[in-house]
Amino acid sequence: MTRWGMVIDLARCIGCNACTVACKMENGTPPDHYWAGVYTEEVGIFPDTKVTYVPALCNHCAEAPCVPVCPTGATHQRDDGIVLVDQGICIGCRACMMACPYNNRFYLRKRALKTGYYGERTAYEDLKWKLFTAGTVTKCTFCVHRVDKGLEPACVVTCPTDARIFGDLDDPESAPSVLIRKRDGKQPLPEMGTNPSVYYVE
């Protein structure tokens, strides 16, 4: 079995937001939908301060709480662990958003697809936005369309510092598995019992 996952190396992340832009370009997500956002925090006391960056995305949890609460089965999990939303049967009830402890789901407002980022829609938006349905929930897909072709997610291949490492968590010799062991990888909010497929190392 394969269980796709990702390790994010916080020591390497420089907060450039290349992952955020790459995700936007690859998936054509509508306004206000940032599947690969980066949180920024200034820590310390002047003059000894620094800025820390924490990239975030859907954690594709092994025990995803968003799946059982979906009344239509729109939110579902593949055998390889990737959690997806079938917008064809999503009714926009947002139960999954309430169930997700990571706030990594986005509701696509009814009129969100009417105009483009800068007013009139472009050919790019016309093409990409065919994949979205107003009144439904969207989220990171681990770039499943790329993974199924043997490619890595767009955020991974774009990162200039190799801060994102993608691979099979069920393979003890995969790059993510080795990194998790060597550097004591941590899952976000482990107390929630969701068993995320995204780990962080420092």
N, C-alpha and C positions, 0 to 999 in steps of 0.2 A: 504493500500500500504506500501511497504517497500522501504526505500532508504538507502542503506548501506553507511556507512561513518566511518571516523577515526579521533580521536583526538590524537595529539602528545603533550605530556607534556614535554616542554623544560627544566623545572626545574628538571625532573627526568633523562633526557638523559645524559649518561656519555661518549658518543662517542666511545663505545666499538665496534661498527660495527657488532654486533651479528645479527642485522636485515639484513644487507647487505649479510652476509655469509648465513644466513638462506634462504634468497630469492634465492641466487645462487644455493644452494643445492636442494631446493624444485622445482624450475623451470628449473634448468639446463641451465641457460642463457649463450649464447656464450660470448667469450671474448669481453671486452669493453661495455658490456650491464649490467648496474647496475640499476636495477629497484628500488632498495631501498638504494640509496646512502646517505651518511651523509656529509654535508658541515661542515668544521671546520674553525673557525675564532678566531684569538687572538685579544682581545679588551682591551682598557685601555692604560695607559702610565706607563712605568717601574718606580718604582717597583710594582705599583698597576695594574697588568694585570691579565687577566683570559682568558681561552679558552671557547668559546661557540660552541655548536653543534646543527646543524639543520638537522634532517632527512628529506629526500624528496622522493616523489614518485608521480606517476600519481594521480591527484586530483579527477579523475572521476567526472568532473564538471557536474552539472545539466544542464547547458547551454553550453555544450562542443563545442568549436569552431572547433574542429577537425572533428566532425561528418558531418556537412553540406558541407565541402570543399572536402570530399573524392569523387572522380568521379565514383567509382565502388560500393560504399556502404560497403567496407571492414571494415572501422571504423564505428561502430554502438553502440547504447546504449540500454541496456536491460531495462525492466520495473522497475527493482530494482535500476537503476542508474549506474550500472557498465558499463564502456566503454571498448569495446573489439575490436581487429583487427582480421578479418578473413584472415589469410595468404593465403588461397586458392584463394582469388580473389583480394588481394592487388597487385598492379602493381608497387609498389616502387616509385611512383611519388614524395613522401615526402611532398605533400601539407599539410598533417596533421601536420608534423613537423614544417612547417612554421606558421601554424595557432596557435599552442600551445604556450601560453605565458610563460610556465614554463620549457620549454626545457626538458621534461620528456619522450621523444620518441627517439627510436634508430633505425638507418638504418642498416640492416644486409647485410654487403658487400657480393658481389658475391662469393668470395673465403673464407669467414669467417668460414665455416663449414668443410673445407678440412682437417685441422689438429687440434688436440686437444690442450688443454691448455699447455701441455708440450711436444709437438711434435706429436707422434702417438696417434690417438684417443683411448680412453679407452672404455670398455663396457658401463660404465656409460654415457659417451658422445654419444655413438652410440644410446643408449636408449632415452636419453633426447632430443637429437638434431633432432629426428624424428618429433618433434613438431614444428620445425622451417623451414622456407623456405628462402633460400638465395635470396637477392634482394627485401626483404619486410621490413616493419617497425614493430618493436616490442615495447611493453610497459608493465608496471605493470597491472596485471589483478585482483588485490585484491585477488589473489589466488582463483579465482572463482570455481575451481575444489574442493577446500576445503569448501568454503562457501555453495556450493550446497549440501554438505553432513552435514551441520550443524556445521562445524568447523570454527575456526578463521584463518585468513591469517598467514602464517609461520612467518612473521616478528613480529606479535603480540605475538604469543605464545612463541617465543624465547627470547624476550626482558627481560633481567634479572632484570630491575628496573620497569617494567610495565609502560614504558613511552608511549606505544601505546595502545589505547583503541578503540575497534572496536564494531560497533553495528548499530542499526536502527535509523537513524536521524529523521524519521517520528514518532518514538515513544518517546513522551516527558519524559518517565520514563526510557529510556535506559541509560546505563552508559555514552555514548558520549553526549547525549542531556543534561543530568544533569550537566556534567562537563562544557559544553559550557556555560550554564546559570550561574553556580556558579563562574566560573573563567573567564568570558568574553572572550570566545574563538574567535579567529580571523582567517579569511580565508586568504590565500596568494593572494596578488594582487587583492583585492576586486574591485578596480577601473576598472578591465577588464570586469566585468559583467558576469563572467563565473559561479558564484555560486559554488565554489569547495565543494566537499564532504569531504575534509580534513581540519581540524581546528588545530590551535596551541594555547596552553595555556602556560603561564609563571609562 
